[in-house]
Amino acid sequence: MGTPISQTELTDYLNGAFGTSLTYREMSPEEYVADRTAELGDFIGPIIGGIYEGIRRGIYDAPSDFAAAAGRPHQSWADYFGSLAG
């Protein structure tokens, strides 16, 4: 698995790569489900909220075979986002 980063770090990388001014606002799982439900409807909103709750809890964390499959290690986040900056 590559090096995990926080949502705040991701926001900083995106802003640096694309010259944006995004901000990250932490939300409780309940707030996020309510927000997504209001935006996407009663069916898909809770599904998206549930996926993100699973990510938050780490249920999708698993060992990675990336290096074996790709024949190289993960690149750093700085290198990846640096390659996107234009």
Phi and psi restraints in degrees (value plus and minus 20) as a CYANA .aco file:
   2 GLY   PHI     -90.3   -50.3
   2 GLY   PSI     154.6   194.6
   3 THR   PHI     -92.3   -52.3
   3 THR   PSI     101.3   141.3
   4 PRO   PHI     -86.9   -46.9
   4 PRO   PSI     130.7   170.7
   5 ILE   PHI    -151.0  -111.0
   5 ILE   PSI     137.9   177.9
   6 SER   PHI    -102.3   -62.3
   6 SER   PSI     147.0   187.0
   7 GLN   PHI     -83.0   -43.0
   7 GLN   PSI     -55.6   -15.6
   8 THR   PHI     -85.3   -45.3
   8 THR   PSI     -62.9   -22.9
   9 GLU   PHI     -83.5   -43.5
   9 GLU   PSI     -61.6   -21.6
  10 LEU   PHI     -79.7   -39.7
  10 LEU   PSI     -64.1   -24.1
  11 THR   PHI     -79.2   -39.2
  11 THR   PSI     -63.9   -23.9
  12 ASP   PHI     -82.8   -42.8
  12 ASP   PSI     -63.7   -23.7
  13 TYR   PHI     -82.4   -42.4
  13 TYR   PSI     -64.3   -24.3
  14 LEU   PHI     -82.1   -42.1
  14 LEU   PSI     -63.6   -23.6
  15 ASN   PHI     -81.7   -41.7
  15 ASN   PSI     -62.0   -22.0
  16 GLY   PHI     -86.3   -46.3
  16 GLY   PSI     -59.7   -19.7
  17 ALA   PHI     -94.8   -54.8
  17 ALA   PSI     -55.2   -15.2
  18 PHE   PHI    -135.5   -95.5
  18 PHE   PSI     -16.2    23.8
  19 GLY   PHI      44.9    84.9
  19 GLY   PSI      11.3    51.3
  20 THR   PHI    -117.7   -77.7
  20 THR   PSI     156.0   196.0
  21 SER   PHI    -147.1  -107.1
  21 SER   PSI      27.4    67.4
  22 LEU   PHI     -88.0   -48.0
  22 LEU   PSI     131.9   171.9
  23 THR   PHI    -147.3  -107.3
  23 THR   PSI     135.0   175.0
  24 TYR   PHI    -132.4   -92.4
  24 TYR   PSI     110.0   150.0
  25 ARG   PHI    -141.6  -101.6
  25 ARG   PSI      96.0   136.0
  26 GLU   PHI     -87.1   -47.1
  26 GLU   PSI     121.3   161.3
  27 MET   PHI    -152.1  -112.1
  27 MET   PSI     129.5   169.5
  28 SER   PHI     -90.9   -50.9
  28 SER   PSI     139.4   179.4
  29 PRO   PHI     -75.8   -35.8
  29 PRO   PSI     -58.6   -18.6
  30 GLU   PHI     -86.6   -46.6
  30 GLU   PSI     -61.2   -21.2
  31 GLU   PHI     -83.2   -43.2
  31 GLU   PSI     -60.6   -20.6
  32 TYR   PHI     -85.7   -45.7
  32 TYR   PSI     -64.2   -24.2
  33 VAL   PHI     -81.6   -41.6
  33 VAL   PSI     -63.0   -23.0
  34 ALA   PHI     -82.6   -42.6
  34 ALA   PSI     -62.5   -22.5
  35 ASP   PHI     -82.9   -42.9
  35 ASP   PSI     -67.9   -27.9
  36 ARG   PHI     -87.9   -47.9
  36 ARG   PSI     -55.1   -15.1
  37 THR   PHI     -86.1   -46.1
  37 THR   PSI     -62.6   -22.6
  38 ALA   PHI     -82.3   -42.3
  38 ALA   PSI     -56.7   -16.7
  39 GLU   PHI    -101.9   -61.9
  39 GLU   PSI     -59.4   -19.4
  40 LEU   PHI    -132.4   -92.4
  40 LEU   PSI     -29.8    10.2
  41 GLY   PHI      84.1   124.1
  41 GLY   PSI     148.8   188.8
  42 ASP   PHI     -88.4   -48.4
  42 ASP   PSI     -41.8    -1.8
  43 PHE   PHI    -106.3   -66.3
  43 PHE   PSI     -78.2   -38.2
  44 ILE   PHI    -100.4   -60.4
  44 ILE   PSI     -49.5    -9.5
  45 GLY   PHI     -74.4   -34.4
  45 GLY   PSI     -72.7   -32.7
  46 PRO   PHI     -85.5   -45.5
  46 PRO   PSI     -49.1    -9.1
  47 ILE   PHI     -85.4   -45.4
  47 ILE   PSI     -69.9   -29.9
  48 ILE   PHI     -81.8   -41.8
  48 ILE   PSI     -63.0   -23.0
  49 GLY   PHI     -79.7   -39.7
  49 GLY   PSI     -60.3   -20.3
  50 GLY   PHI     -86.2   -46.2
  50 GLY   PSI     -58.7   -18.7
  51 ILE   PHI     -81.2   -41.2
  51 ILE   PSI     -67.3   -27.3
  52 TYR   PHI     -88.6   -48.6
  52 TYR   PSI     -52.3   -12.3
  53 GLU   PHI     -84.5   -44.5
  53 GLU   PSI     -60.4   -20.4
  54 GLY   PHI     -81.7   -41.7
  54 GLY   PSI     -61.9   -21.9
  55 ILE   PHI     -81.1   -41.1
  55 ILE   PSI     -66.0   -26.0
  56 ARG   PHI     -78.8   -38.8
  56 ARG   PSI     -58.3   -18.3
  57 ARG   PHI    -102.6   -62.6
  57 ARG   PSI     -28.7    11.3
  58 GLY   PHI      61.5   101.5
  58 GLY   PSI      -1.8    38.2
  59 ILE   PHI     -92.0   -52.0
  59 ILE   PSI     -34.3     5.7
  60 TYR   PHI    -117.9   -77.9
  60 TYR   PSI     -21.9    18.1
  61 ASP   PHI     -86.7   -46.7
  61 ASP   PSI     108.6   148.6
  62 ALA   PHI    -171.4  -131.4
  62 ALA   PSI     134.6   174.6
  63 PRO   PHI     -78.0   -38.0
  63 PRO   PSI     128.9   168.9
  64 SER   PHI    -132.1   -92.1
  64 SER   PSI     122.7   162.7
  65 ASP   PHI    -127.3   -87.3
  65 ASP   PSI       4.2    44.2
  66 PHE   PHI     -75.3   -35.3
  66 PHE   PSI     -71.2   -31.2
  67 ALA   PHI     -79.7   -39.7
  67 ALA   PSI     -61.2   -21.2
  68 ALA   PHI     -87.6   -47.6
  68 ALA   PSI     -61.6   -21.6
  69 ALA   PHI     -92.9   -52.9
  69 ALA   PSI     -59.8   -19.8
  70 ALA   PHI    -110.0   -70.0
  70 ALA   PSI     -36.8     3.2
  71 GLY   PHI      56.0    96.0
  71 GLY   PSI      -4.0    36.0
  72 ARG   PHI    -178.2  -138.2
  72 ARG   PSI     137.4   177.4
  73 PRO   PHI     -94.6   -54.6
  73 PRO   PSI     147.6   187.6
  74 HIS   PHI     -78.9   -38.9
  74 HIS   PSI     124.7   164.7
  75 GLN   PHI    -102.8   -62.8
  75 GLN   PSI     138.8   178.8
  76 SER   PHI     -90.0   -50.0
  76 SER   PSI     138.6   178.6
  77 TRP   PHI     -81.9   -41.9
  77 TRP   PSI     -60.7   -20.7
  78 ALA   PHI     -80.8   -40.8
  78 ALA   PSI     -63.2   -23.2
  79 ASP   PHI     -85.8   -45.8
  79 ASP   PSI     -62.6   -22.6
  80 TYR   PHI     -81.5   -41.5
  80 TYR   PSI     -73.7   -33.7
  81 PHE   PHI     -89.1   -49.1
  81 PHE   PSI     -50.2   -10.2
  82 GLY   PHI     -82.4   -42.4
  82 GLY   PSI     -54.1   -14.1
  83 SER   PHI     -91.5   -51.5
  83 SER   PSI     -39.6     0.4
  84 LEU   PHI    -107.5   -67.5
  84 LEU   PSI     -44.0    -4.0
  85 ALA   PHI     -83.7   -43.7
  85 ALA   PSI     116.0   156.0
